[in-house]
Amino acid sequence: METLAMSFDAKTKKILTDIAKLRGNNTLIPFIGAGFSANIDNLPKWKEFVRNLNHYIERDTRININLEVVFNGNWMEATEYFYWVMGKDKQGNVLVEGKKIFQKTLLTEFDTLKYTKVDNDAEWKQHILLIDKFKKVYTTNWDRTIENVAFQRGPGYQTYICSINEEQMIVHKKKSQDYQKFNYLIEIYKYHGCYKEVDSIVASESDYYSRIRVLDKNPLDHALRNDLMRNNFIFIGYDLNDINVTYFLNQVRRLLITNENLYKFFIVKLTSKSNIDKKKEDFYKEHKNIILVPLLSNKEQADLNKEIAKEKKEENKRNIKQTLYKQKIIEFLNMI
């Protein structure tokens, strides 16, 4: 473990030290969200992806719509609309047919990534550190970025995927040429499916509802429950208001009917300790059992605020935050 950065206050340093100990004891599992890969070339961000959905709708239905504006950033509802509007003129179940078209857009967006060479350490540093530090990863991402890095820069991988309405696990295994050096595979649990398996994708409102209905029967939830009994989890690449975090906590409450979980959940956030409201911090810690981990010092927060204030375009502001987030995630992973 590297020396903790002196810019953090004493409380944050202690949290980081505790996290490092948990990882050292093999009792820490990362839960990876879309923000983790935000700076990877050719990987579409959510807003970019939704803009592409606009294009497909206009091309195939002649309906001109701005999903981002109409649904006010509610991506699940926007995706549900895509399913509906693209599938309503097809034979069969409207949402099922629309989802098939949705998967074709995912194949178009993501398929080229599997051929991407992981030959630029600076670009892929956070992923390289992830597979170096952890043997098991949960993710809500549909792409195969983690698998790609595990195969090219690690031992290989074994992914676990499950169709939303079925009780059967789909397992994919691929060993790298260096497998013998490691003698294990990175286990990747794709909690919201993989773009290659249309029935596994959790993207719209109806997908979420279907997923919740089979909560007690889904093999991924059985695996999660077992891991919850003996491990701590850390969310990387999520916002506090991310529906995936809320969804996960709902899963936890349903899977652990009694108060049997004594382990902790952490979520790293691009903010400073002074920027987190104490009441909100207490609410997350005492009610949701989540410990907030600020990635910025007070000075870094002030510098970020100044830089953001100079920019007028929202896209530029997002790029500044994403670049800094990647930098701080790399520092964080190095620390633990």
C-alpha positions as CSV (number, residue, x, y, z in Angstrom):
1,M,0.0,0.0,0.0
2,E,1.3,3.4,-0.9
3,T,1.6,6.3,1.6
4,L,-1.7,8.1,1.9
5,A,-1.8,11.6,0.4
6,M,-1.2,14.2,3.1
7,S,-3.9,16.5,1.5
8,F,-6.7,14.4,3.0
9,D,-8.0,15.3,6.5
10,A,-7.5,12.8,9.4
11,K,-11.0,11.3,9.1
12,T,-10.7,10.6,5.4
13,K,-7.2,9.2,5.9
14,K,-8.6,6.7,8.4
15,I,-11.3,5.7,6.0
16,L,-8.7,5.1,3.3
17,T,-6.6,3.1,5.7
18,D,-9.6,1.0,6.7
19,I,-10.4,0.3,3.0
20,A,-6.8,-0.7,2.3
21,K,-6.9,-3.2,5.2
22,L,-10.1,-4.7,4.0
23,R,-8.7,-5.2,0.5
24,G,-5.5,-6.7,2.1
25,N,-7.7,-9.1,4.0
26,N,-9.6,-10.0,0.7
27,T,-12.9,-8.8,2.2
28,L,-13.5,-5.9,-0.2
29,I,-15.3,-6.2,-3.5
30,P,-15.7,-3.4,-6.0
31,F,-19.0,-2.6,-7.7
32,I,-18.1,-0.7,-10.9
33,G,-20.4,1.8,-12.6
34,A,-20.3,3.7,-15.9
35,G,-18.2,6.6,-14.5
36,F,-15.2,4.3,-14.0
37,S,-14.7,4.1,-17.8
38,A,-15.7,7.6,-18.6
39,N,-12.3,8.5,-20.3
40,I,-12.0,5.4,-22.5
41,D,-11.8,6.4,-26.2
42,N,-14.8,5.1,-28.3
43,L,-16.9,4.2,-25.2
44,P,-20.1,6.3,-25.5
45,K,-21.1,8.2,-22.4
46,W,-24.8,8.0,-21.4
47,K,-25.7,11.4,-22.9
48,E,-23.9,10.5,-26.1
49,F,-25.6,7.1,-26.2
50,V,-29.0,8.6,-25.8
51,R,-28.3,11.1,-28.6
52,N,-27.5,8.1,-30.8
53,L,-30.9,6.6,-29.8
54,N,-32.5,9.9,-31.0
55,H,-30.8,9.2,-34.4
56,Y,-32.2,5.7,-34.6
57,I,-35.7,6.8,-33.7
58,E,-35.7,9.6,-36.3
59,R,-34.2,7.4,-39.0
60,D,-36.6,4.5,-38.5
61,T,-39.8,6.2,-37.4
62,R,-39.4,9.8,-38.7
63,I,-40.2,11.0,-35.2
64,N,-38.1,13.9,-34.2
65,I,-37.5,13.8,-30.4
66,N,-34.8,14.9,-27.9
67,L,-34.9,12.1,-25.3
68,E,-32.6,14.0,-22.9
69,V,-34.9,17.0,-22.9
70,V,-38.3,15.2,-23.0
71,F,-37.4,12.8,-20.2
72,N,-35.3,15.3,-18.3
73,G,-32.3,13.0,-17.8
74,N,-34.4,10.0,-16.7
75,W,-32.4,7.4,-18.8
76,M,-34.5,4.4,-17.8
77,E,-37.7,6.1,-19.0
78,A,-36.0,7.3,-22.2
79,T,-34.9,3.8,-22.9
80,E,-38.4,2.5,-22.2
81,Y,-39.7,5.0,-24.8
82,F,-37.1,3.7,-27.3
83,Y,-38.3,0.1,-26.7
84,W,-41.9,1.2,-27.2
85,V,-41.6,3.5,-30.2
86,M,-39.3,1.2,-32.1
87,G,-41.3,-1.9,-31.3
88,K,-44.9,-0.8,-31.6
89,D,-45.2,-1.4,-35.3
90,K,-43.6,-4.9,-35.1
91,Q,-45.4,-8.2,-34.7
92,G,-45.2,-9.7,-31.3
93,N,-44.7,-8.1,-27.8
94,V,-43.9,-4.4,-28.3
95,L,-41.3,-4.1,-25.6
96,V,-39.6,-7.3,-26.5
97,E,-39.3,-6.3,-30.2
98,G,-38.1,-2.9,-29.2
99,K,-35.5,-4.3,-26.9
100,K,-34.1,-6.4,-29.8
101,I,-33.6,-3.3,-31.8
102,F,-32.0,-1.7,-28.7
103,Q,-29.5,-4.5,-28.5
104,K,-28.5,-4.0,-32.1
105,T,-27.6,-0.4,-31.2
106,L,-25.5,-1.7,-28.3
107,L,-23.7,-4.0,-30.7
108,T,-23.0,-1.1,-33.0
109,E,-21.7,1.1,-30.1
110,F,-19.7,-1.5,-28.2
111,D,-18.6,-4.3,-30.5
112,T,-15.5,-2.4,-31.8
113,L,-14.2,-2.1,-28.2
114,K,-13.5,-5.8,-27.9
115,Y,-10.8,-5.4,-30.5
116,T,-9.2,-2.4,-28.7
117,K,-5.6,-3.1,-27.7
118,V,-4.8,-2.2,-24.1
119,D,-1.4,-0.8,-25.0
120,N,-1.7,2.6,-23.5
121,D,-1.1,2.4,-19.7
122,A,-2.2,6.0,-19.2
123,E,-5.6,5.5,-20.8
124,W,-6.3,2.1,-19.2
125,K,-4.5,2.7,-15.8
126,Q,-7.7,2.5,-13.6
127,H,-8.7,-0.8,-15.3
128,I,-5.2,-2.3,-15.0
129,L,-5.1,-1.4,-11.3
130,L,-8.6,-2.9,-10.8
131,I,-7.7,-6.3,-12.1
132,D,-4.3,-6.2,-10.3
133,K,-6.0,-5.4,-7.0
134,F,-9.1,-7.5,-7.1
135,K,-10.0,-11.1,-8.1
136,K,-13.8,-10.5,-8.1
137,V,-15.7,-7.6,-9.5
138,Y,-19.4,-6.7,-9.7
139,T,-20.6,-4.3,-12.4
140,T,-23.8,-2.8,-13.8
141,N,-22.0,-2.0,-17.1
142,W,-23.1,-3.8,-20.3
143,D,-19.8,-3.4,-22.1
144,R,-16.9,-5.8,-21.9
145,T,-14.1,-3.3,-21.1
146,I,-13.1,-5.0,-17.8
147,E,-13.0,-8.4,-19.6
148,N,-10.9,-6.9,-22.3
149,V,-8.3,-5.7,-19.9
150,A,-8.4,-8.9,-17.8
151,F,-7.6,-10.9,-20.9
152,Q,-4.9,-8.6,-22.3
153,R,-3.2,-7.5,-19.1
154,G,-4.1,-10.2,-16.6
155,P,-5.0,-13.9,-16.2
156,G,-8.2,-13.8,-18.2
157,Y,-11.8,-13.8,-16.9
158,Q,-14.9,-15.7,-16.0
159,T,-18.1,-13.7,-16.4
160,Y,-21.5,-14.5,-14.9
161,I,-24.6,-13.3,-16.6
162,C,-28.3,-14.1,-16.1
163,S,-31.4,-13.5,-18.2
164,I,-33.8,-11.3,-16.4
165,N,-36.7,-13.7,-16.3
166,E,-34.8,-17.0,-16.0
167,E,-33.1,-18.9,-13.3
168,Q,-30.1,-20.1,-15.3
169,M,-26.6,-18.5,-15.1
170,I,-24.6,-17.9,-18.3
171,V,-20.9,-18.3,-17.8
172,H,-18.2,-17.2,-20.2
173,K,-14.5,-18.1,-19.6
174,K,-11.4,-17.0,-21.4
175,K,-7.8,-17.6,-20.3
176,S,-5.0,-15.3,-21.3
177,Q,-1.6,-16.5,-22.5
178,D,-0.2,-15.5,-19.1
179,Y,-2.8,-17.5,-17.2
180,Q,-0.2,-19.9,-15.8
181,K,1.5,-17.0,-14.0
182,F,-1.7,-16.3,-12.0
183,N,-3.5,-19.6,-11.9
184,Y,-6.9,-17.9,-11.4
185,L,-9.4,-15.9,-13.5
186,I,-10.9,-12.5,-12.7
187,E,-14.5,-13.2,-11.7
188,I,-16.9,-10.6,-13.2
189,Y,-20.5,-10.6,-12.2
190,K,-22.5,-8.5,-14.7
191,Y,-25.4,-7.5,-12.6
192,H,-27.3,-5.8,-15.3
193,G,-26.3,-8.0,-18.1
194,C,-24.1,-7.9,-21.1
195,Y,-24.8,-6.2,-24.5
196,K,-24.2,-9.6,-26.2
197,E,-27.1,-11.3,-24.3
198,V,-30.3,-9.4,-25.1
199,D,-32.4,-11.1,-22.4
200,S,-29.9,-10.2,-19.7
201,I,-29.8,-6.4,-20.3
202,V,-31.4,-4.2,-17.6
203,A,-31.8,-0.8,-19.1
204,S,-35.4,0.4,-19.0
205,E,-38.1,0.7,-16.4
206,S,-39.8,-2.6,-17.4
207,D,-36.4,-4.3,-17.2
208,Y,-35.9,-3.1,-13.7
209,Y,-39.3,-4.2,-12.6
210,S,-38.8,-7.6,-14.2
211,R,-35.5,-8.0,-12.5
212,I,-36.9,-7.2,-9.1
213,R,-39.7,-9.7,-9.6
214,V,-37.3,-12.6,-9.8
215,L,-35.0,-11.3,-7.1
216,D,-35.1,-14.4,-4.9
217,K,-34.7,-16.8,-7.8
218,N,-31.9,-15.1,-9.8
219,P,-28.5,-16.9,-9.5
220,L,-26.7,-13.5,-9.5
221,D,-28.6,-12.5,-6.4
222,H,-27.7,-15.8,-4.8
223,A,-24.1,-15.0,-5.5
224,L,-24.5,-11.5,-4.2
225,R,-26.1,-12.7,-1.0
226,N,-23.2,-15.1,-0.3
227,D,-20.7,-12.3,-0.9
228,L,-22.7,-9.9,1.3
229,M,-22.4,-12.3,4.2
230,R,-18.6,-12.1,4.3
231,N,-17.4,-9.0,2.3
232,N,-17.5,-5.2,2.2
233,F,-18.4,-3.4,-1.1
234,I,-17.1,-0.2,-2.6
235,F,-19.0,1.6,-5.4
236,I,-16.8,3.3,-8.0
237,G,-18.2,5.2,-10.9
238,Y,-21.6,6.0,-9.4
239,D,-23.3,9.2,-8.3
240,L,-25.0,9.2,-4.9
241,N,-28.4,9.6,-6.7
242,D,-27.6,6.8,-9.2
243,I,-30.6,4.5,-9.6
244,N,-28.2,1.6,-9.6
245,V,-27.0,2.4,-6.0
246,T,-30.6,2.7,-4.8
247,Y,-31.5,-0.5,-6.7
248,F,-28.6,-2.3,-5.1
249,L,-29.6,-1.2,-1.6
250,N,-33.1,-2.4,-2.2
251,Q,-31.7,-5.8,-3.3
252,V,-29.6,-5.9,-0.1
253,R,-32.7,-5.2,2.1
254,R,-34.7,-7.9,0.4
255,L,-31.9,-10.5,0.3
256,L,-30.9,-9.9,3.9
257,I,-34.3,-10.1,5.5
258,T,-32.9,-10.0,9.0
259,N,-30.2,-7.6,10.2
260,E,-27.5,-10.2,9.3
261,N,-25.1,-8.0,7.4
262,L,-22.3,-6.6,9.6
263,Y,-20.2,-5.4,6.7
264,K,-19.8,-2.0,5.2
265,F,-20.5,-0.3,1.9
266,F,-18.4,2.6,0.6
267,I,-19.0,5.0,-2.3
268,V,-16.2,7.2,-3.6
269,K,-17.3,10.7,-4.7
270,L,-15.6,13.5,-6.5
271,T,-16.0,16.0,-3.7
272,S,-14.2,17.2,-0.5
273,K,-15.1,16.4,3.1
274,S,-16.2,20.0,3.7
275,N,-18.5,19.8,0.7
276,I,-20.6,16.9,2.2
277,D,-23.5,18.0,4.3
278,K,-23.2,16.4,7.8
279,K,-26.9,15.5,7.9
280,K,-26.6,13.7,4.6
281,E,-23.5,11.9,5.6
282,D,-25.2,10.7,8.8
283,F,-28.3,9.6,6.8
284,Y,-26.2,7.5,4.4
285,K,-24.1,6.0,7.2
286,E,-26.9,5.2,9.7
287,H,-29.8,4.5,7.4
288,K,-28.2,3.2,4.2
289,N,-25.1,1.8,5.8
290,I,-22.9,3.6,3.2
291,I,-19.8,5.5,4.1
292,L,-19.0,8.4,1.8
293,V,-15.4,8.6,0.6
294,P,-14.5,12.1,-0.6
295,L,-11.7,12.0,-3.2
296,L,-10.7,15.7,-3.0
297,S,-9.0,17.8,-0.5
298,N,-10.5,21.2,0.4
299,K,-7.9,22.9,-1.9
300,E,-8.6,20.6,-4.8
301,Q,-12.3,21.3,-4.4
302,A,-11.7,25.0,-4.5
303,D,-9.5,24.7,-7.6
304,L,-12.1,22.5,-9.3
305,N,-14.9,25.1,-8.5
306,K,-12.8,27.9,-10.0
307,E,-12.1,25.9,-13.2
308,I,-15.7,24.9,-13.6
309,A,-16.8,28.5,-13.1
310,K,-14.7,29.6,-16.1
311,E,-16.5,27.3,-18.5
312,K,-19.8,28.1,-20.1
313,K,-20.5,24.9,-22.0
314,E,-21.8,22.0,-19.9
315,E,-19.9,19.5,-22.0
316,N,-16.6,21.2,-21.1
317,K,-17.6,21.1,-17.4
318,R,-18.3,17.4,-17.6
319,N,-15.0,16.7,-19.4
320,I,-13.1,18.6,-16.6
321,K,-14.9,16.5,-13.9
322,Q,-14.4,13.2,-15.8
323,T,-10.7,13.9,-16.3
324,L,-10.2,14.7,-12.6
325,Y,-12.3,11.8,-11.5
326,K,-10.2,9.4,-13.5
327,Q,-7.0,10.9,-11.9
328,K,-8.4,10.6,-8.4
329,I,-9.7,7.1,-8.9
330,I,-6.2,6.0,-10.0
331,E,-4.7,7.7,-6.9
332,F,-7.3,6.0,-4.8
333,L,-6.6,2.5,-6.2
334,N,-2.9,3.1,-5.8
335,M,-3.5,4.0,-2.1
336,I,-5.4,0.8,-1.3
